[in-house]
Amino acid sequence: MEKIEGYEVKKRLGKGAQGSVFLVEHENAKNGEKFVLKKVECNDESEANKAFKEAMALQELKHPYICGYKEFFVTWDKKESAMFVCIVMDHYANGDLDKVLKQKRAKKEPIEELIIKKWLGQMVEALVFVHKKKVIHRDLKPSNIFMKDDLGISLGDFGVATIMGDARTKTRTTVGSMNWMAPEVLERPYDERSDVWSAGCITLETATCGILDSQQQSGLLFEIKNNPQPLEETLEKITQAGYSQDLASVIRTMLRRNFKQRPTAKDLLDLPYIKDCLTLIKSELAERQPRIGSSIPKKPVPKGNGTDAVIKYLQENGPNEVSVQSALEYLVEITKEEGTVISKDGKKTITKAMRDHIKCVEVQIAGCNIINNLIVTAEQDDILYTNEIIPVIPLAMKSHSGSSQLQQSACAALMALSADEGAAEVIGNVGGVQDVLSAMRTFPRNSELCATCCNAIWSLSVTEGNAKIVTEEKGLQDVCNAMSNHSDNGDLIEAAAAALLSLSMEDDNMELVSDLDCVGLLIAGIEAHIGDAKVVKNACMALASLVEPDEESAFKVLSNNEVSGIPIVMKAYESHKDNAEVVENICTLFMELVEYEDIADDMAHLGVGSDLLSDVHKRYKDNRDVMAPCEAALTKLGGGKASNRPTSARNRPKSVAK
């Protein structure tokens, strides 16, 4: 029987890209206890010793939800003529999570959400522990999550992918395991949030084993690295299958493709759903303090004595949820009044109350509404626009993804805050952009909420970094979906058109414009709301921005599904000929369209130059902003003198629609 440094090999369990795996028993064992021994080939003795020293750090990873490491050693294999680092770890007779998932898939049998919560809580607790030790797993997947006798889980196989790199040991990541790897791992840099992605993939897998087969699951994990839409479609399926909206929200949060906006394992502890998972497994990370005051507050809110008295009351009654809710709801009412002031410390107190009672949706709604009321009179350097206040709003959104009222209040607050450039950057950095998109995806039929979300995306996308986030998250599709679903909502169409203007500046979005029929949606918006100056103004500017770089978009304005957009825009001019801002944007659109000769001929035939632009020329001869695009268009149509072409729609500031 083969021996490896005092261990008798009982059988080979497998051989893969990361070495050979054996079931072994120590030669001096009296109780027949079995272990798993993994042999990893190294380039040479020097590298083997370095890998061994680094691997020794894994012995510190002693935790109930982490596979125990018995010992590490370096050995020379005569047959192979090679150096190996050997890792001896606990053996789990029940196998791994991959085995469980395969059995469930074969039967198309779902896993109870209670079980998923238990496993998720154990994964999060284990990751918080290892990340605190500065260890990143990097290759977490169902096949290295082992099943304990109580059907809990243990995270294993830290050794190969984390401490020992490919260059030092002859290991290679297999294509299969890449399904669970975060998008950034192969590109670098990456950090502990890459493990959160992997845990999100595993949780998604546990929630879909009753509805997806192995091939579909594998395809999904690959697709979501590049496109959020398959994830959204799958999350809708799992909620239809009976899983909670909160579980779907947590998975969505863990699977944020840009790791800079993805939470760490420690950040996840703030989410009520994760708190419940930790409570379920009796984790020390779960809140131990009982929530006080579930019935009657100790004393009533001091009304009529100013905001300072209410803030003091909040500080004195912080643990009492009913008292906090009553105080915040009173503050909502009095901050609506002009001239109401709350001190810097008072704003911090409100934020602290929101964090302390994150599970209470009423507290979160009131807190967001207070912030919204205070922004109206906030100075430029107000603490509201800083990292001290803003992060609690996205946290509330993630914590109560199933509450449309909370999403409405929070999105309105983010929209108002984003008028400040610094605040807009903070919102992007803490994942607020994705939270707005998530709200639209969760409540696609809620017209009021979708309108608020479109306004928020418009305002946030003025900042280049946020426009890139929306683009990466394929947010253009969400905006177009909202326009299609709520074509009768003028406020939404106005905001969506402005958002399209900002997003059209990103080249990656221009590739989607035709498939999403952006031109058709904008023309339909103008026609449906032809009397609304703001809709016409924003839609024409968005069209101008699409038309300039894209010939296909230009021809779609001319004719799209048997609808000719130019007569509709001309009709809109008749409704708003006395509104200089609207007329300027109509002229800018026509200026871009006449650059295409075939379109210019049709425009001339329709009377754009002889009728509309000539009328503009008479009405606005002293207005340079209007005359510049008007004369540029007339010149191309043969009805005006040559002049310098004004700034194109795409080169104007993104905030022009505001």
For each residue, the residues with C-beta under 8 A, 3 or more apart:
1: 8 9
2: 8 9
3: 6 7 8 9 27
4: 7 9 22 24 37 39 75 86
5: 73 75 86
6: 3 26 27 28
7: 3 4 22 24 25 26 27 35 37 88
8: 1 2 3 24 25 26 27
9: 1 2 3 4 12 22 23 24 37
10: 22 23 24 25 34
11: 22 23
12: 9 15 20 21 22 23
13: 21 22 23 36
14: 20 21
15: 12 19 20 21
16: 19 21 174
17: 171 172 173 174
18: 38 40 157 160 161 171 172
19: 15 16 38 39 40 41 84 160 171
20: 12 14 15 38 39
21: 12 13 14 15 16 36 37 38 39
22: 4 7 9 10 11 12 13 36 37 38 39
23: 9 10 11 12 13 34 35 36 37 91
24: 4 7 8 9 10 34 35 36 37 88
25: 7 8 10 29 32 33 34 35
26: 6 7 8 29 33 35
27: 3 6 7 8
28: 6
29: 25 26 32 33
30:
31:
32: 25 29
33: 25 26 29
34: 10 23 24 25 91 93
35: 7 23 24 25 26 70 88 89 90 91
36: 13 21 22 23 24 88 89 90 91
37: 4 7 9 21 22 23 24 86 87 88 89
38: 18 19 20 21 22 86 87 89 157 159 160
39: 4 19 20 21 22 75 77 84 85 86
40: 18 19 51 84 85 86 87 159 160 164 169 170 171
41: 19 80 82 83 84 169 170
42: 45 47 48 51 74 82 83 84 85 168 169 170
43: 47 48 83 168 169 170
44: 47 48 83
45: 42 48 49 74 83
46: 49 50
47: 42 43 44 50 51 83 168 169
48: 42 43 44 45 51 52 74 83 84 85
49: 45 46 52 53 74
50: 46 47 53 54 168
51: 40 42 47 48 54 55 85 163 164 168 169
52: 48 49 55 56 72 73 74 85
53: 49 50 56
54: 50 51 57 163 164
55: 51 52 58 72 85 87 159 163 164
56: 52 53 59 72
57: 54 60 133 135 163
58: 55 61 69 72 87 135 158 159 162 163
59: 56 62 69 72
60: 57 133
61: 58 66 69 129 130 133 135 158
62: 59 66 68
63: 66 125 126 129 130
64: 154
65: 122 123 125 126 129 152 153 154 155
66: 61 62 63 126 129 130 154 155 156 158
67: 89 90 92 146 154 155 156 157 158
68: 62 89 90
69: 58 59 61 72 87 88 89 159
70: 35 88 89 90
71: 88
72: 52 55 56 58 59 69 85 86 87 88 159
73: 5 52 85 86
74: 42 45 48 49 52 83 84 85 86
75: 4 5 39 83 84 86
76: 82 83 84
77: 39 80 81 82 83 84
78: 81
79:
80: 41 77 84
81: 77 78
82: 41 42 76 77
83: 41 42 43 44 45 47 48 74 75 76 77
84: 19 39 40 41 42 48 74 75 76 77 80
85: 39 40 42 48 51 52 55 72 73 74 164 169
86: 4 5 37 38 39 40 72 73 74 75
87: 37 38 40 55 58 69 72 159 160
88: 7 24 35 36 37 69 70 71 72
89: 35 36 37 38 67 68 69 70 156 159
90: 35 36 67 68 70 146 154 156
91: 23 34 35 36
92: 67 95 96 146 147 148 154
93: 34 149
94: 146 147 148 149 151
95: 92 98 99 100 146 147
96: 92 99 100 142 143 144 145 146 147
97: 100 101 119 142 143 145 146 147 153 202 206
98: 95 101 102 141 142 143 145
99: 95 96 102 103 147
100: 95 96 97 103 104 142 147
101: 97 98 104 105 142 205 206 209
102: 98 99 105 106 214
103: 99 100 106 107
104: 100 101 107 109 110 111 209 210
105: 101 102 108 209 210 212 213 214 217
106: 102 103
107: 103 104
108: 105 210 211
109: 104 209 210
110: 104 207 209 210 211 241 242
111: 104 115 116 206 207 209 210
112: 115 116
113: 116 117 207 242 243 244 247
114: 117 118 280
115: 111 112 118 119 151 206
116: 111 112 113 119 120 203 206 207 243 247
117: 113 114 120 121 247 273 276 277 280
118: 114 115 121 122 152 277 280 281
119: 97 115 116 122 123 152 153 203 206
120: 116 117 123 124 199 203 250 274 277
121: 117 118 124 125 274 277 278 280 281 283
122: 65 118 119 125 126 152 153 281
123: 65 119 120 126 127 145 153 155 199 202 203
124: 120 121 127 128 199 265 268 269 274 277 278 285
125: 63 65 121 122 128 129 278 281 283 285
126: 63 65 66 122 123 129 130 154 155
127: 123 124 130 131 137 155 192 195 196 199 265
128: 124 125 131 132 265 266 269 285
129: 61 63 65 66 125 126 132 133
130: 61 63 66 126 127 133 135 136 137 155 158 195
131: 127 128 134 135 136 192 195 264 265 266
132: 128 129
133: 57 60 61 129 130
134: 131
135: 57 58 61 130 131 158 162 163
136: 130 131 162 190 191 192 194 195
137: 127 130 140 155 157 158 161 162 195 198
138: 161 162 181 185 190 194 195
139: 144 157 160 161 162 173 177 180 181 198
140: 137 144 145 155 180 195 198 199 202
141: 98 144 145 177 179 180 198 201 202
142: 96 97 98 100 101 145 180 202 205
143: 96 97 98 177
144: 96 139 140 141 155 156 157
145: 96 97 98 123 140 141 142 153 154 155 156 202
146: 67 90 92 94 95 96 97 153 154 155 156
147: 92 94 95 96 97 99 100 151 152 153
148: 92 94 151 152 153 154
149: 93 94
150:
151: 94 115 147 148
152: 65 118 119 122 147 148 281
153: 65 97 119 122 123 145 146 147 148
154: 64 65 66 67 90 92 126 145 146 148
155: 65 66 67 123 126 127 130 137 140 144 145 146 158
156: 66 67 89 90 144 145 146
157: 18 38 67 137 139 144 160 161
158: 58 61 66 67 130 135 137 155 161 162 163
159: 38 40 55 58 69 72 87 89 162 163 164
160: 18 19 38 40 87 139 157 163 164 169 171
161: 18 137 138 139 157 158 164 171 173
162: 58 135 136 137 138 139 158 159
163: 51 54 55 57 58 135 158 159 160
164: 40 51 54 55 85 159 160 161 168 169 171
165: 168 169
166: 169 171 172 173
167:
168: 42 43 47 50 51 164 165
169: 40 41 42 43 47 51 85 160 164 165 166
170: 40 41 42 43
171: 17 18 19 40 160 161 164 166
172: 17 18 166
173: 17 139 161 166 177 178 181
174: 16 17 177 178
175: 178
176: 179 218
177: 139 141 143 173 174 180 181
178: 173 174 175 181 186
179: 141 176 201 218 221 222
180: 139 140 141 142 177 197 198 201 202 221
181: 138 139 173 177 178 185 186 194 197 198
182: 185 190 193 194 195 196 197 198 259
183: 186 187 197 225 226 257 259
184: 187 188 189 190 194 259
185: 138 181 182 188 190 194
186: 178 181 183
187: 183 184 190
188: 184 185
189: 184
190: 136 138 182 184 185 187 193 194 259
191: 136 194 259
192: 127 131 136 195 196 264 265
193: 182 190 196 197 259 262 263 264
194: 136 138 181 182 184 185 190 191 197 198 259
195: 127 130 131 136 137 138 140 182 192 198 199 265
196: 127 182 192 193 199 200 254 262 263 264 265 268
197: 180 181 182 183 193 194 200 201 254 255 259 262
198: 137 139 140 141 180 181 182 194 195 201 202
199: 120 123 124 127 140 195 196 202 203 254 265
200: 196 197 203 204 251 253 254 255
201: 141 179 180 197 198 204 205 221 255
202: 97 123 140 141 142 145 180 198 199 205 206
203: 116 119 120 123 199 200 206 207 247 250 251 254
204: 200 201 207 208 220 221 231 234 251 255
205: 101 142 201 202 208 209 217 221
206: 97 101 111 115 116 119 202 203 209
207: 110 111 113 116 203 204 238 243 247 251
208: 204 205 211 212 217 220 234 237 238
209: 101 104 105 109 110 111 205 206 212 217
210: 104 105 108 109 110 111 241
211: 108 110 208 237 238 241
212: 105 208 209 216 217 220 234
213: 105 216 217
214: 102 105 217 218
215: 218 219
216: 212 213 219 220
217: 105 205 208 209 212 213 214 220 221
218: 176 179 214 215 221 222
219: 215 216 222 223
220: 204 208 212 216 217 223 224 230 231 234
221: 179 180 201 204 205 217 218 224 225
222: 179 218 219 225
223: 219 220 226 227 230
224: 220 221 227 228 230 231 255 257
225: 183 221 222 257
226: 183 223 257
227: 223 224 230 474
228: 224 231 232 257 437 473 474
229: 232 233 474 477
230: 220 223 224 227 233 234
231: 204 220 224 228 234 235 251 252 255
232: 228 229 235 236 252 441
233: 229 230 236 237
234: 204 208 212 220 230 231 237 238
235: 231 232 238 239 248 251 252
236: 232 233 239 240
237: 208 211 233 234 240 241
238: 207 208 211 234 235 241 243 247 248
239: 235 236 242 243 244 245 248
240: 236 237
241: 110 210 211 237 238
242: 110 113 239
243: 113 116 207 238 239 247 248
244: 113 239 247 248 273 402
245: 239 248 249 401 402 442
246: 249 250 272 273 401 402
247: 113 116 117 203 207 238 243 244 250 251 273
248: 235 238 239 243 244 245 251 252 401
249: 245 246 252 253 273 398 401 402 438 442
250: 120 203 246 247 253 254 268 271 273 274 398
251: 200 203 204 207 231 235 247 248 254 255
252: 231 232 235 248 249 255 256 401 438
253: 200 249 250 256 262 263 268 271 398 431
254: 196 197 199 200 203 250 251 262 263 268
255: 197 200 201 204 224 231 251 252 262
256: 252 253 259 261 262 263 431 434
257: 183 224 225 226 228 472 473
258: 261 262 469 472
259: 182 183 184 190 191 193 194 197 256 262
260: 429
261: 256 258 428 429 430 431 433 434 469
262: 193 196 197 253 254 255 256 258 259 431
263: 193 196 253 254 256 267 268 431
264: 131 192 193 196 267 268
265: 124 127 128 131 192 195 196 199 268 269
266: 128 131 269
267: 263 264 270
268: 124 196 250 253 254 263 264 265 271 274
269: 124 128 265 266 274 275 278 285
270: 267 274 355 358 395 399
271: 250 253 268 274 275 358 395 398 399
272: 246 275 276 358 359 399 400
273: 117 244 246 247 249 250 276 277 399
274: 120 121 124 250 268 269 270 271 277 278
275: 269 271 272 278 279 286 287 359
276: 117 272 273 279 280
277: 117 118 120 121 124 273 274 280 281
278: 121 124 125 269 274 275 281 283 285 286
279: 275 276 282 283 286 287
280: 114 117 118 121 276 277
281: 118 121 122 125 152 277 278
282: 279 286
283: 121 125 278 279 286
284:
285: 124 125 128 269 278
286: 275 278 279 282 283
287: 275 279
288:
289: 319
290:
291: 294 319 321 359
292: 319 320 321
293: 296 297 298 317 319 320 321 322 323
294: 291 321 322
295: 322
296: 293 322
297: 293 300 301 317 320 322 323 326
298: 293 317 320 323
299: 317 323
300: 297 303 326
301: 297 310 313 323 326 327 330
302: 305 309 310 313
303: 300 330
304:
305: 302 308 309 310
306: 309 310
307: 310 311 331 334 335 340 341 342 343 346
308: 305 311 312 343 346
309: 302 305 306 312 313
310: 301 302 305 306 307 313 314 327 330 331 334
311: 307 308 314 315 342 343 345 346 349 350
312: 308 309 315 316
313: 301 302 309 310 316 317 323 327
314: 310 311 317 318 323 324 327 328 349 350 353
315: 311 312 318 349
316: 312 313
317: 293 297 298 299 313 314 320 323 324 327
318: 314 315 324 352 353 356
319: 289 291 292 293 356
320: 292 293 297 298 317 323 324
321: 291 292 293 294 324 325 357 360 363
322: 293 294 295 296 297 325 326
323: 293 297 298 299 301 313 314 317 320 326 327
324: 314 317 318 320 321 327 328 353 356 357 360 363
325: 321 322 328 329 357 360 362 363 366
326: 297 300 301 322 323 329 330
327: 301 310 313 314 317 323 324 330 331 353
328: 314 324 325 331 332 350 353 363 366 367 370
329: 325 326 332 333 362 366
330: 301 303 310 326 327 333 334
331: 307 310 327 328 334 335 342 350 366 370
332: 328 329 335 336 366 369 370 373
333: 329 330 336
334: 307 310 330 331 337 340
335: 307 331 332 340 342 370 373 374
336: 332 333 340 373
337: 334 340
338: 377
339: 377
340: 307 334 335 336 337 373
341: 307 377
342: 307 311 331 335 346 347 350 370 374
343: 307 308 311 346 347
344: 347 348 383
345: 311 348 349
346: 307 308 311 342 343 349 350
347: 342 343 344 350 351 374 383 384 389
348: 344 345 351 352 383 388 389
349: 311 314 315 345 346 352 353
350: 311 314 328 331 342 346 347 353 354 367 370 371
351: 347 348 354 355 367 388 389 392
352: 318 348 349 355 356
353: 314 318 324 327 328 349 350 356 357 363 367
354: 350 351 357 358 363 364 367 392 396
355: 270 351 352 358 392 395
356: 318 319 324 352 353
357: 321 324 325 353 354 360 363
358: 270 271 272 354 355 363 364 395 396 399
359: 272 275 291 399
360: 321 324 325 357 363 364
361: 364 365 400 403 405 406
362: 325 329 365 366
363: 321 324 325 328 353 354 357 358 360 366 367
364: 354 358 360 361 367 368 396 399 400 406 409 410
365: 361 362 368 369 403 405 406 409
366: 325 328 329 331 332 362 363 369 370
367: 328 350 351 353 354 363 364 370 371 392 396
368: 364 365 371 372 393 396 406 409 410 412 413
369: 332 365 366 372 373 409 413
370: 328 331 332 335 342 350 366 367 373 374
371: 350 367 368 374 375 384 389 393 413 417
372: 368 369 375 409 412 413 416
373: 332 335 336 340 369 370 376
374: 335 342 347 370 371 377 378 382 384
375: 371 372 378 384 413 416 417
376: 373 416
377: 338 339 341 374
378: 374 375 382 384 385
379: 382
380: 385 420
381: 385
382: 374 378 379 385
383: 344 347 348 386 388 389
384: 347 371 374 375 378 389 390 417 423
385: 378 380 381 382 389 390 417 420 422 423 426
386: 383 389 390 422 423 426
387: 390 391 426 430
388: 348 351 383
389: 347 348 351 371 383 384 385 386 392
390: 384 385 386 387 393 394 417 423 426 427 430 432
391: 387 394 395 426 430
392: 351 354 355 367 389 395 396
393: 368 371 390 396 397 410 413 414 417 432
394: 390 391 397 398 410 414 427 430 431 432 435
395: 270 271 355 358 391 392 398 399
396: 354 358 364 367 368 392 393 399 400 406 410
397: 393 394 400 401 406 407 410 411 432 435 438 439
398: 249 250 253 271 394 395 401 435
399: 270 271 272 273 358 359 364 395 396
400: 272 361 364 396 397 403 406 407
401: 245 246 248 249 252 397 398 407 438 439 442
402: 244 245 246 249 442
403: 361 365 400 406 407
404: 407 408 443 446 449
405: 361 365 408 409
406: 361 364 365 368 396 397 400 403 409 410
407: 397 400 401 403 404 410 411 439 442 443 449
408: 404 405 411 412 448 449 452
409: 364 365 368 369 372 405 406 412 413
410: 364 368 393 394 396 397 406 407 413 414 435 439
411: 397 407 408 414 415 436 439 449 452 453 455 456
412: 368 372 408 409 415 416 452 456
413: 368 369 371 372 375 393 409 410 416 417
414: 393 394 410 411 417 418 427 432 435 436 456 460
415: 411 412 418 452 455 456 459 460
416: 372 375 376 412 413 419
417: 371 375 384 385 390 393 413 414 420 423 424 427
418: 414 415 423 424 427 456 459 460 462 463 466
419: 416 423 424 459
420: 380 385 417 423 424
421: 424 425 463
422: 385 386 425 426
423: 384 385 386 390 417 418 419 420 426 427
424: 417 418 419 420 421 427 428 459 460 462 463 466
425: 421 422 428 429 463 465 466
426: 385 386 387 390 391 422 423 429 430
427: 390 394 414 417 418 423 424 430 432 433 460 466
428: 261 424 425 432 433 460 463 465 466 469
429: 260 261 425 426
430: 261 387 390 391 394 426 427
431: 253 256 261 262 263 394 434 435
432: 390 393 394 397 414 427 428 435 436 460
433: 261 427 428 436 437 457 460 466 469 470 473 475
434: 256 261 431 437 438 469 473
435: 394 397 398 410 414 431 432 438 439
436: 411 414 432 433 439 440 453 456 457 460
437: 228 433 434 440 441 453 457 470 473 475 478
438: 249 252 397 401 434 435 441 442
439: 397 401 407 410 411 435 436 442 443 449 453
440: 436 437 443 444 449 450 453 454 478 481 482
441: 232 437 438 444 478
442: 245 249 401 402 407 438 439
443: 404 407 439 440 446 449 450
444: 440 441 450 481 482 485
445: 485
446: 404 443 449 450
447: 450 451 485 486 489 492
448: 408 451 452
449: 404 407 408 411 439 440 443 446 452 453
450: 440 443 444 446 447 453 454 482 485 486 489 492
451: 447 448 454 455 482 486 489 491 492 495
452: 408 411 412 415 448 449 455 456
453: 411 436 437 439 440 449 450 456 457 478 482
454: 440 450 451 457 458 479 482 492 495 496 499
455: 411 415 451 452 458 459 491 495
456: 411 412 414 415 418 436 452 453 459 460
457: 433 436 437 453 454 460 461 470 475 478 479 495 499
458: 454 455 461 462 495 496 498 499 502 657 658
459: 415 418 419 424 455 456 462 658
460: 414 415 418 424 427 428 432 433 436 456 457 463 466 470
461: 457 458 466 467 470 499 502 503 654
462: 418 424 458 459 466 467 502 654 655 658
463: 418 421 424 425 428 460 466 467
464: 467 468
465: 425 428 468 469
466: 418 424 425 427 428 433 460 461 462 463 469 470
467: 461 462 463 464 470 471 502 503 505 506 654
468: 464 465 471 472 506
469: 258 261 428 433 434 465 466 472 473 475
470: 433 437 457 460 461 466 467 473 475 476 503
471: 467 468 474 475 476 503 506 508 509
472: 257 258 468 469
473: 228 257 433 434 437 469 470
474: 227 228 229 471 477 478 512
475: 433 437 457 469 470 471 478 479 503
476: 470 471 479 480 500 503 509 512 516 518
477: 229 474 480 481 512 516
478: 437 440 441 453 457 474 475 481 482
479: 454 457 475 476 482 483 496 499 500 503
480: 476 477 483 484 496 516 517 518 521
481: 440 444 477 478 484 485
482: 440 444 450 451 453 454 478 479 485 486 492 496
483: 479 480 486 487 492 493 496 521 525
484: 480 481 487 521
485: 444 445 447 450 481 482
486: 447 450 451 482 483 489 492 493
487: 483 484 493 521 524 525 528
488: 528
489: 447 450 451 486 492 493
490: 493 494 529 532 534 535
491: 451 455 494 495
492: 447 450 451 454 482 483 486 489 495 496
493: 483 486 487 489 490 496 497 525 528 529 532 535 539
494: 490 491 497 498 529 532 534 535 538
495: 451 454 455 457 458 491 492 498 499
496: 454 458 479 480 482 483 492 493 499 500 521 525
497: 493 494 500 501 522 525 535 538 539 541 542 657
498: 458 494 495 501 502 538 542 657 658
499: 454 457 458 461 479 495 496 502 503
500: 476 479 496 497 503 504 518 522 542 545 546
501: 497 498 504 505 538 541 542 545 649 654 656 657
502: 458 461 462 467 498 499 505 654 657
503: 461 467 470 471 475 476 479 499 500 506 509
504: 500 501 509 510 513 518 542 545 546 650
505: 467 501 502 509 545 650 654
506: 467 468 471 503 509 510
507: 510 511
508: 471 511 512
509: 471 476 503 504 505 506 512 513
510: 504 506 507 513 546 549 550
511: 507 508
512: 474 476 477 508 509 515 516
513: 504 509 510 516 518 519 546 550 553
514: 517 518 552 553 556
515: 512
516: 476 477 480 512 513 521
517: 480 514 520 521 560
518: 476 480 500 504 513 514 521 522 542 546 553
519: 513 522 523 543 546 553 556 557 560 565
520: 517 523 524 556 560 561 563
521: 480 483 484 487 496 516 517 518 524 525
522: 497 500 518 519 525 526 539 542 543 546
523: 519 520 526 527 539 543 557 560 563 565 568 569
524: 487 520 521 527 528 563
525: 483 487 493 496 497 521 522 528 529 535 539
526: 522 523 529 530 535 536 539 540 565 568 569 572
527: 523 524 530 568
528: 487 488 493 524 525
529: 490 493 494 525 526 532 535 536
530: 526 527 536 568 571 572 575
531: 575
532: 490 493 494 529 535 536
533: 536 537 576 579 581 582
534: 490 494 537 538
535: 490 493 494 497 525 526 529 532 538 539
536: 526 529 530 532 533 539 540 572 575 576 582 585 586
537: 533 534 540 541 579 581 582 585 657
538: 494 497 498 501 534 535 541 542 585 657
539: 493 497 522 523 525 526 535 536 542 543
540: 526 536 537 543 544 569 572 582 585 586 588 589
541: 497 501 537 538 544 545 585 588 589 649 656 657
542: 497 498 500 501 504 518 522 538 539 545 546
543: 519 522 523 539 540 546 547 553 557 565 589
544: 540 541 547 548 585 588 589 591 592 648 649
545: 500 501 504 505 541 542 548 649 650
546: 500 504 510 513 518 519 522 542 543 549 550 553
547: 543 544 550 553 554 557 589 592 593
548: 544 545 592 595 648 649 650
549: 510 546 650
550: 510 513 546 547 553 554
551: 554 555 596
552: 514 555 556
553: 513 514 518 519 543 546 547 550 556 557
554: 547 550 551 557 558 592 593 595 596 599
555: 551 552 558 559 596 598 599
556: 514 519 520 552 553 559 560 565
557: 519 523 543 547 553 554 560 565 566 589 593 599
558: 554 555 564 565 566 593 599 602
559: 555 556 562 563 564 565
560: 517 519 520 523 556 557 563 565
561: 520
562: 559
563: 520 523 524 559 560 568
564: 558 559 567 568
565: 519 523 526 543 556 557 558 559 560 568 569
566: 557 558 569 570 593 602 603 606 608
567: 564 570 571 606
568: 523 526 527 530 563 564 565 571 572
569: 523 526 540 565 566 572 573 586 589 590
570: 566 567 573 574 606 607 608 611 612
571: 530 567 568 574 575
572: 526 530 536 540 568 569 575 576 582 586
573: 569 570 576 577 582 583 586 612 616
574: 570 571 577
575: 530 531 536 571 572
576: 533 536 572 573 579 582 583
577: 573 574 583 615 616 619
578: 619
579: 533 537 576 582 583
580: 583 584 620 623 625 626
581: 533 537 584 585
582: 533 536 537 540 572 573 576 579 585 586
583: 573 576 577 579 580 586 587 616 619 620 626
584: 580 581 587 588 625 626 629
585: 536 537 538 540 541 544 581 582 588 589
586: 536 540 569 572 573 582 583 589 590
587: 583 584 590 591 613 616 626 629 630 633
588: 540 541 544 584 585 591 592 629 646 649
589: 540 541 543 544 547 557 569 585 586 592 593 649
590: 569 586 587 593 594 603 608 612 613 629 633
591: 544 587 588 594 595 629 630 632 633 636 645 646
592: 544 547 548 554 588 589 595 648 649
593: 547 554 557 558 566 589 590 596 599 600 603 633
594: 590 591 599 600 603 633 636 637
595: 548 554 591 592 600 636
596: 551 554 555 593 599 600
597: 600 601
598: 555 601 602
599: 554 555 557 558 593 594 596 602 603
600: 593 594 595 596 597 603 604 636 637
601: 597 598 604 605
602: 558 566 598 599 605 606
603: 566 590 593 594 599 600 606 608 609 637
604: 600 601 607 608 609 610 637 638
605: 601 602
606: 566 567 570 602 603
607: 570 604 610 611 612
608: 566 570 590 603 604 611 612 613 633 637
609: 603 604 612 613 614 633 634 637 638 639 640
610: 604 607 613 614 639
611: 570 607 608 614 615
612: 570 573 590 607 608 609 615 616
613: 587 590 608 609 610 616 617 630 633 634 637 639 640
614: 609 610 611 617 618 634 639
615: 577 611 612 618 619
616: 573 577 583 587 612 613 619 620 626 630
617: 613 614 620 621 627 630 631 634 640
618: 614 615 621
619: 577 578 583 615 616
620: 580 583 616 617 623 626 627 630
621: 617 618 627
622:
623: 580 620 626 627
624: 627 628
625: 580 584 628
626: 580 583 584 587 616 620 623 629 630
627: 617 620 621 623 624 630 631
628: 624 625 631 632 643 644 645 646
629: 584 587 588 590 591 626 632 633 646
630: 587 591 613 616 617 620 626 627 633 634 640
631: 617 627 628 634 635 640 641 643
632: 591 628 629 635 636 643 645 646
633: 587 590 591 593 594 608 609 613 629 630 636 637 640
634: 609 613 614 617 630 631 637 639 640
635: 631 632 638 639 640 641 642 643
636: 591 594 595 600 632 633
637: 594 600 603 604 608 609 613 633 634 640
638: 604 609 635
639: 609 610 613 614 634 635
640: 609 613 617 630 631 633 634 635 637 643
641: 631 635
642: 635
643: 628 631 632 635 640
644: 628
645: 591 628 632 648
646: 588 591 628 629 632
647: 651 652
648: 544 548 592 645 651 652
649: 501 541 544 545 548 588 589 592 652
650: 504 505 545 548 549
651: 647 648
652: 647 648 649 656
653: 656
654: 461 462 467 501 502 505 657
655: 462 658
656: 501 541 652 653
657: 458 497 498 501 502 537 538 541 654
658: 458 459 462 498 655
